[in-house]
Amino acid sequence: MRLKSIIISAIGFCLSGFVQIVAAAPANDACDLPQALLHEIVSKNPGAKLVSLSDLDDYDRGLFQKDHGNSCPGLVKVDFYGDGKPTLALVIITKKGAKEEAKLVVGHQVGETWKITLLDTAEDSVPVVWSEGPGEYRDVYGEKKIRASRPVIVFCGYGGWAILYAWTGKEAKKIWIAD
């Protein structure tokens, strides 16, 4: 009986230590980037900042969270190229003179290095990014159609515009899906 008490006490002590370690660990931030990608982004865009929920005004934050929960509005994992390699679409804010400029970039890990591709820019807004599945997409004007065999990227300035990007195997094609 005494041995049983000692074992239960020892297990309780170990569990309390485990709970303290887990509670002290930093939260998994939805906007965290792999260190090598972060280094590559900052080296090409000094002072760049990834769009986060706190960058959005209350209305835009509400729209984003309604559809995407507490995901990062400036970051989405997407198999854009269809090769299964780590690929992230990012919206970063950079300075362009006295103004801010948002850039949509795709980071694609090839081996140990990240290749960064600029897809688009937007001035005077804080756009968000998300991904949609493969499929057929039509532009807002009824003039263009994209048949995507891979997941697509959506770059959106709430209340104004949204652009969809699809990889064709050779290049990124885009259509305006809201204007």
Backbone as CSV, one residue per row, in Angstrom:
resi,resn,N_x,N_y,N_z,CA_x,CA_y,CA_z,C_x,C_y,C_z
1,MET,0.823,-1.191,0.000,0.000,0.000,0.000,0.870,1.260,0.000
2,ARG,1.941,1.217,0.803,2.827,2.367,0.877,3.553,2.582,-0.462
3,LEU,3.944,1.495,-1.129,4.603,1.569,-2.426,3.670,2.200,-3.455
4,LYS,2.396,1.838,-3.381,1.407,2.393,-4.304,1.301,3.910,-4.102
5,SER,1.301,4.387,-2.884,1.251,5.813,-2.581,2.472,6.538,-3.142
6,ILE,3.619,5.947,-2.988,4.849,6.560,-3.484,4.811,6.652,-5.011
7,ILE,4.354,5.598,-5.659,4.288,5.589,-7.134,3.304,6.650,-7.614
8,ILE,2.133,6.727,-6.989,1.127,7.721,-7.387,1.678,9.127,-7.165
9,SER,2.360,9.371,-6.057,2.952,10.685,-5.790,4.017,11.025,-6.830
10,ALA,4.846,10.054,-7.183,5.901,10.284,-8.170,5.292,10.608,-9.534
11,ILE,4.245,9.889,-9.920,3.585,10.145,-11.203,2.962,11.545,-11.192
12,GLY,2.315,11.893,-10.088,1.716,13.220,-9.966,2.756,14.316,-10.064
13,PHE,3.891,14.124,-9.423,4.972,15.106,-9.470,5.486,15.277,-10.903
14,CYS,5.697,14.175,-11.599,6.177,14.229,-12.988,5.157,14.924,-13.886
15,LEU,3.892,14.608,-13.712,2.859,15.227,-14.537,2.772,16.727,-14.285
16,SER,2.896,17.147,-13.031,2.825,18.583,-12.759,3.999,19.306,-13.415
17,GLY,5.174,18.695,-13.436,6.324,19.284,-14.124,6.093,19.358,-15.624
18,PHE,5.481,18.327,-16.206,5.183,18.314,-17.636,4.199,19.415,-17.993
19,VAL,3.160,19.595,-17.184,2.164,20.632,-17.438,2.818,22.010,-17.394
20,GLN,3.735,22.237,-16.456,4.408,23.530,-16.374,5.260,23.789,-17.611
21,ILE,5.934,22.765,-18.126,6.773,22.938,-19.319,5.895,23.251,-20.523
22,VAL,4.797,22.521,-20.703,3.895,22.755,-21.831,3.296,24.146,-21.735
23,ALA,2.890,24.570,-20.529,2.284,25.888,-20.364,3.295,26.999,-20.635
24,ALA,4.568,26.744,-20.370,5.587,27.768,-20.572,6.052,27.854,-22.023
25,ALA,5.761,26.824,-22.834,6.179,26.843,-24.236,5.433,27.945,-24.971
26,PRO,6.084,28.598,-25.926,5.417,29.663,-26.660,4.280,29.111,-27.509
27,ALA,3.250,29.933,-27.708,2.117,29.525,-28.522,2.556,29.411,-29.975
28,ASN,1.901,28.530,-30.717,2.183,28.372,-32.129,1.509,29.520,-32.867
29,ASP,2.270,30.501,-33.297,1.740,31.674,-33.964,1.453,31.344,-35.422
30,ALA,0.239,31.662,-35.872,-0.182,31.361,-37.242,0.659,32.097,-38.276
31,CYS,1.326,33.186,-37.871,2.116,33.977,-38.808,3.614,33.679,-38.733
32,ASP,4.004,32.607,-38.081,5.424,32.246,-38.006,5.894,31.689,-39.346
33,LEU,7.060,32.163,-39.779,7.678,31.691,-41.020,8.879,30.818,-40.699
34,PRO,9.195,29.876,-41.578,10.465,29.161,-41.412,11.609,30.166,-41.423
35,GLN,12.616,29.957,-40.565,13.712,30.922,-40.414,14.429,31.213,-41.725
36,ALA,14.686,30.196,-42.542,15.401,30.411,-43.805,14.571,31.277,-44.758
37,LEU,13.262,31.084,-44.767,12.391,31.896,-45.616,12.335,33.330,-45.097
38,LEU,12.214,33.485,-43.792,12.207,34.815,-43.187,13.483,35.575,-43.552
39,HIS,14.613,34.912,-43.456,15.891,35.536,-43.811,15.892,35.970,-45.276
40,GLU,15.396,35.126,-46.153,15.356,35.435,-47.591,14.445,36.630,-47.874
41,ILE,13.281,36.670,-47.231,12.328,37.774,-47.423,12.944,39.088,-46.956
42,VAL,13.499,39.095,-45.748,14.066,40.321,-45.176,15.292,40.785,-45.956
43,SER,16.098,39.855,-46.468,17.285,40.265,-47.231,16.886,40.947,-48.539
44,LYS,15.756,40.562,-49.120,15.299,41.178,-50.370,14.344,42.347,-50.142
45,ASN,13.770,42.425,-48.948,12.800,43.471,-48.619,13.069,43.990,-47.208
46,PRO,14.148,44.752,-47.010,14.478,45.242,-45.663,13.290,45.989,-45.042
47,GLY,13.006,45.676,-43.802,11.910,46.327,-43.090,10.538,45.768,-43.414
48,ALA,10.482,44.708,-44.220,9.193,44.112,-44.585,8.510,43.520,-43.366
49,LYS,7.178,43.558,-43.394,6.367,43.025,-42.299,5.275,42.157,-42.899
50,LEU,5.116,40.959,-42.367,4.060,40.054,-42.795,2.721,40.561,-42.265
51,VAL,1.697,40.596,-43.101,0.373,41.050,-42.665,-0.170,40.090,-41.609
52,SER,-0.622,40.650,-40.497,-1.216,39.861,-39.417,-2.618,40.397,-39.118
53,LEU,-3.353,39.705,-38.275,-4.714,40.135,-37.930,-4.732,41.554,-37.372
54,SER,-3.712,41.928,-36.618,-3.684,43.269,-36.018,-3.504,44.377,-37.060
55,ASP,-3.065,44.036,-38.265,-2.909,45.035,-39.329,-4.235,45.371,-40.004
56,LEU,-5.225,44.501,-39.864,-6.515,44.709,-40.514,-7.403,45.595,-39.659
57,ASP,-8.231,46.424,-40.304,-9.199,47.189,-39.516,-10.279,46.227,-39.015
58,ASP,-11.120,46.687,-38.115,-12.101,45.813,-37.472,-13.009,45.115,-38.480
59,TYR,-13.463,45.848,-39.476,-14.374,45.278,-40.466,-13.686,44.174,-41.279
60,ASP,-12.489,44.470,-41.805,-11.751,43.484,-42.598,-11.353,42.275,-41.751
61,ARG,-10.957,42.518,-40.496,-10.600,41.425,-39.599,-11.803,40.498,-39.395
62,GLY,-12.981,41.093,-39.221,-14.190,40.294,-39.053,-14.501,39.456,-40.283
63,LEU,-14.349,40.051,-41.475,-14.587,39.294,-42.706,-13.592,38.143,-42.839
64,PHE,-12.324,38.424,-42.564,-11.308,37.377,-42.685,-11.565,36.251,-41.691
65,GLN,-11.830,36.606,-40.438,-12.017,35.581,-39.413,-13.291,34.773,-39.635
66,LYS,-14.291,35.367,-40.236,-15.532,34.635,-40.530,-15.238,33.436,-41.432
67,ASP,-14.368,33.629,-42.421,-14.066,32.563,-43.372,-12.822,31.751,-43.033
68,HIS,-11.881,32.337,-42.279,-10.587,31.687,-42.082,-10.177,31.546,-40.617
69,GLY,-11.082,31.861,-39.684,-10.768,31.725,-38.265,-9.592,32.602,-37.867
70,ASN,-8.696,32.062,-37.061,-7.533,32.816,-36.597,-6.291,32.536,-37.425
71,SER,-6.489,32.104,-38.677,-5.353,31.920,-39.587,-4.655,33.253,-39.793
72,CYS,-3.463,33.193,-40.317,-2.710,34.408,-40.604,-3.188,34.988,-41.939
73,PRO,-3.637,36.242,-41.964,-4.126,36.830,-43.214,-3.026,37.107,-44.234
74,GLY,-1.775,37.049,-43.816,-0.663,37.306,-44.719,0.109,36.059,-45.105
75,LEU,-0.420,34.878,-44.792,0.343,33.653,-45.024,-0.595,32.476,-45.247
76,VAL,-0.309,31.712,-46.286,-1.063,30.482,-46.509,-0.135,29.443,-47.145
77,LYS,-0.242,28.230,-46.660,0.496,27.114,-47.237,-0.327,26.617,-48.424
78,VAL,0.326,26.444,-49.575,-0.399,26.058,-50.785,0.534,25.270,-51.710
79,ASP,0.055,24.180,-52.263,0.843,23.400,-53.226,0.656,24.011,-54.614
80,PHE,1.051,25.270,-54.736,0.818,26.080,-55.933,1.434,25.462,-57.184
81,TYR,2.649,24.927,-57.054,3.355,24.371,-58.204,3.026,22.894,-58.439
82,GLY,2.335,22.283,-57.503,1.927,20.891,-57.667,3.040,19.881,-57.499
83,ASP,4.153,20.286,-56.881,5.277,19.363,-56.717,5.400,18.816,-55.295
84,GLY,4.489,19.244,-54.421,4.501,18.765,-53.044,5.584,19.375,-52.172
85,LYS,6.416,20.251,-52.722,7.485,20.891,-51.935,6.896,22.044,-51.132
86,PRO,7.485,22.354,-49.966,6.958,23.450,-49.147,6.820,24.739,-49.949
87,THR,5.608,25.271,-49.984,5.316,26.493,-50.726,4.363,27.343,-49.901
88,LEU,4.716,28.613,-49.738,3.902,29.539,-48.961,3.635,30.789,-49.783
89,ALA,2.393,31.253,-49.773,2.047,32.550,-50.357,2.008,33.541,-49.203
90,LEU,2.640,34.700,-49.390,2.750,35.694,-48.329,2.355,37.074,-48.828
91,VAL,1.756,37.851,-47.936,1.536,39.269,-48.197,2.417,40.016,-47.203
92,ILE,3.352,40.777,-47.751,4.239,41.574,-46.902,4.009,43.048,-47.204
93,ILE,4.200,43.855,-46.186,4.091,45.303,-46.324,5.500,45.871,-46.316
94,THR,5.803,46.674,-47.337,7.116,47.316,-47.443,6.910,48.813,-47.604
95,LYS,7.957,49.560,-47.410,7.919,51.013,-47.619,8.293,51.314,-49.060
96,LYS,7.517,52.195,-49.671,7.823,52.688,-51.017,7.793,54.202,-50.911
97,GLY,8.949,54.764,-50.600,9.010,56.188,-50.302,8.281,56.436,-48.992
98,ALA,7.333,57.370,-49.000,6.553,57.681,-47.804,5.338,56.762,-47.674
99,LYS,5.044,56.005,-48.722,3.861,55.146,-48.723,4.218,53.699,-48.436
100,GLU,3.193,52.944,-48.082,3.371,51.512,-47.900,2.871,50.784,-49.140
101,GLU,3.511,49.676,-49.425,3.121,48.849,-50.559,3.007,47.405,-50.090
102,ALA,1.922,46.760,-50.465,1.753,45.340,-50.157,2.278,44.532,-51.334
103,LYS,2.998,43.466,-51.024,3.526,42.583,-52.059,3.023,41.168,-51.808
104,LEU,2.532,40.546,-52.881,2.179,39.132,-52.827,3.366,38.363,-53.380
105,VAL,3.987,37.558,-52.532,5.128,36.756,-52.954,4.861,35.288,-52.648
106,VAL,5.508,34.437,-53.427,5.431,32.999,-53.200,6.829,32.530,-52.845
107,GLY,6.932,31.842,-51.720,8.178,31.224,-51.299,8.089,29.735,-51.571
108,HIS,9.028,29.211,-52.336,9.022,27.802,-52.738,10.359,27.194,-52.344
109,GLN,10.311,26.206,-51.458,11.552,25.603,-50.986,12.004,24.530,-51.973
110,VAL,13.205,24.732,-52.489,13.823,23.769,-53.398,15.138,23.360,-52.744
111,GLY,15.187,22.142,-52.254,16.356,21.700,-51.492,16.413,22.458,-50.184
112,GLU,17.545,23.079,-49.913,17.722,23.839,-48.670,17.412,25.321,-48.836
113,THR,17.152,25.777,-50.062,16.953,27.203,-50.295,15.506,27.512,-50.657
114,TRP,15.123,28.752,-50.389,13.790,29.244,-50.725,13.888,30.152,-51.940
115,LYS,13.110,29.866,-52.957,13.026,30.735,-54.130,11.826,31.648,-53.919
116,ILE,12.052,32.951,-54.042,11.006,33.948,-53.812,10.571,34.525,-55.164
117,THR,9.254,34.503,-55.415,8.699,35.050,-56.651,7.647,36.103,-56.316
118,LEU,7.802,37.288,-56.885,6.816,38.346,-56.717,5.686,38.117,-57.712
119,LEU,4.441,38.005,-57.206,3.286,37.844,-58.093,2.579,39.156,-58.362
120,ASP,2.503,40.037,-57.348,1.751,41.280,-57.543,2.057,42.256,-56.420
121,THR,1.609,43.508,-56.607,1.729,44.541,-55.578,0.406,45.291,-55.477
122,ALA,0.210,45.941,-54.353,-0.977,46.782,-54.147,-0.571,47.934,-53.246
123,GLU,-0.921,49.143,-53.656,-0.593,50.321,-52.850,-1.795,50.728,-52.008
124,ASP,-1.506,51.351,-50.883,-2.531,51.954,-50.027,-3.626,50.990,-49.588
125,SER,-3.284,49.736,-49.365,-4.262,48.790,-48.823,-3.511,47.713,-48.048
126,VAL,-4.267,46.984,-47.239,-3.705,45.863,-46.501,-4.470,44.617,-46.950
127,PRO,-4.032,44.014,-48.057,-4.727,42.838,-48.564,-4.397,41.582,-47.778
128,VAL,-5.187,40.555,-48.016,-5.012,39.260,-47.364,-4.813,38.206,-48.449
129,VAL,-4.441,37.007,-48.028,-4.218,35.912,-48.967,-4.826,34.636,-48.409
130,TRP,-5.356,33.802,-49.308,-5.797,32.465,-48.939,-5.697,31.590,-50.177
131,SER,-5.996,30.325,-50.007,-5.905,29.373,-51.104,-7.267,28.726,-51.339
132,GLU,-7.522,28.378,-52.577,-8.707,27.608,-52.952,-8.222,26.383,-53.711
133,GLY,-9.073,25.389,-53.816,-8.703,24.150,-54.484,-8.679,24.267,-56.001
134,PRO,-8.209,23.217,-56.664,-8.235,23.193,-58.117,-9.673,23.321,-58.618
135,GLY,-9.823,23.816,-59.823,-11.161,23.943,-60.392,-11.191,24.949,-61.518
136,GLU,-12.404,25.249,-61.957,-12.587,26.226,-63.021,-13.028,27.543,-62.402
137,TYR,-12.353,28.609,-62.776,-12.633,29.928,-62.229,-12.861,30.906,-63.379
138,ARG,-13.872,31.772,-63.218,-14.180,32.801,-64.212,-13.928,34.178,-63.616
139,ASP,-13.504,35.102,-64.477,-13.255,36.453,-63.979,-14.577,37.199,-63.788
140,VAL,-14.513,38.290,-63.057,-15.684,39.080,-62.703,-16.331,39.717,-63.929
141,TYR,-15.574,39.885,-65.005,-16.086,40.535,-66.210,-16.701,39.542,-67.201
142,GLY,-16.553,38.243,-66.934,-17.091,37.233,-67.829,-16.284,37.050,-69.100
143,GLU,-15.030,37.487,-69.101,-14.202,37.430,-70.310,-13.136,36.335,-70.277
144,LYS,-12.672,35.973,-69.072,-11.581,35.007,-68.961,-11.996,33.842,-68.073
145,LYS,-11.330,32.721,-68.322,-11.577,31.527,-67.524,-10.229,30.848,-67.280
146,ILE,-10.052,30.339,-66.076,-8.858,29.563,-65.745,-9.319,28.198,-65.261
147,ARG,-8.735,27.170,-65.828,-8.968,25.800,-65.362,-7.702,25.391,-64.617
148,ALA,-7.776,25.397,-63.298,-6.603,25.133,-62.462,-6.568,23.660,-62.052
149,SER,-5.442,23.016,-62.320,-5.271,21.616,-61.928,-4.588,21.499,-60.568
150,ARG,-4.179,22.644,-60.025,-3.515,22.702,-58.717,-4.239,23.738,-57.857
151,PRO,-3.972,23.760,-56.557,-4.560,24.819,-55.732,-4.160,26.205,-56.240
152,VAL,-5.032,27.170,-56.018,-4.824,28.538,-56.480,-4.620,29.464,-55.284
153,ILE,-4.116,30.671,-55.570,-3.895,31.691,-54.554,-4.873,32.831,-54.810
154,VAL,-5.505,33.333,-53.741,-6.385,34.492,-53.844,-5.759,35.634,-53.048
155,PHE,-5.586,36.774,-53.716,-5.023,38.010,-53.150,-6.182,38.994,-53.105
156,CYS,-6.588,39.428,-51.898,-7.846,40.165,-51.761,-7.701,41.425,-50.921
157,GLY,-8.182,42.525,-51.474,-8.337,43.771,-50.733,-9.821,43.902,-50.427
158,TYR,-10.216,43.606,-49.207,-11.641,43.579,-48.855,-12.339,44.874,-49.243
159,GLY,-13.544,44.724,-49.756,-14.349,45.871,-50.129,-13.954,46.470,-51.461
160,GLY,-12.999,45.867,-52.151,-12.553,46.470,-53.391,-12.231,45.492,-54.506
161,TRP,-11.397,44.501,-54.221,-10.910,43.656,-55.296,-10.416,42.315,-54.775
162,ALA,-10.349,41.354,-55.688,-9.746,40.055,-55.403,-9.201,39.500,-56.712
163,ILE,-7.988,38.973,-56.652,-7.321,38.420,-57.832,-6.940,36.973,-57.527
164,LEU,-7.204,36.099,-58.477,-6.886,34.680,-58.340,-5.690,34.369,-59.228
165,TYR,-4.735,33.591,-58.697,-3.527,33.192,-59.420,-3.485,31.681,-59.513
166,ALA,-3.185,31.186,-60.718,-3.070,29.744,-60.935,-1.774,29.470,-61.691
167,TRP,-1.110,28.379,-61.344,0.115,27.978,-62.012,-0.252,27.071,-63.178
168,THR,0.255,27.386,-64.371,-0.068,26.618,-65.577,0.934,25.503,-65.845
169,GLY,2.010,25.469,-65.088,3.107,24.553,-65.361,4.302,25.304,-65.923
170,LYS,4.034,26.522,-66.454,5.093,27.362,-67.003,5.104,28.759,-66.390
171,GLU,3.908,29.252,-66.035,3.810,30.611,-65.491,2.541,30.739,-64.645
172,ALA,2.512,31.824,-63.880,1.319,32.126,-63.085,0.386,32.981,-63.936
173,LYS,-0.855,32.555,-64.040,-1.901,33.322,-64.738,-2.789,33.934,-63.674
174,LYS,-3.379,35.106,-63.987,-4.250,35.732,-63.010,-5.526,36.205,-63.669
175,ILE,-6.587,36.201,-62.838,-7.861,36.790,-63.247,-8.436,37.554,-62.062
176,TRP,-9.174,38.626,-62.380,-9.862,39.395,-61.339,-11.181,38.683,-61.047
177,ILE,-11.370,38.279,-59.787,-12.612,37.598,-59.427,-13.560,38.531,-58.672
178,ALA,-13.089,39.720,-58.326,-13.930,40.780,-57.733,-13.259,42.103,-58.039
179,ASP,-14.083,43.129,-58.310,-13.534,44.453,-58.614,-14.538,45.508,-58.210
